[in-house]
Amino acid sequence: MIYTKLVGNLDDGNLIVEILETEKDKDFLHARNSEACCFICKIERH
């Protein structure tokens, strides 16, 4: 894990774009539920 952020009511689409723009060497993100700690989805760079 290289980055964590609680999203809350933030626009998760904007956050995804921001992370992928700043972390150019990362090919994907994993979204997780912070309360249950379960995997939600994989977000891949295109």
Secondary structure, DSSP 8 states (H G I E B T S, - for coil): -------TTS-HHHHHHHHHHH-TT--EEEEE-TTT--EEEEEE--
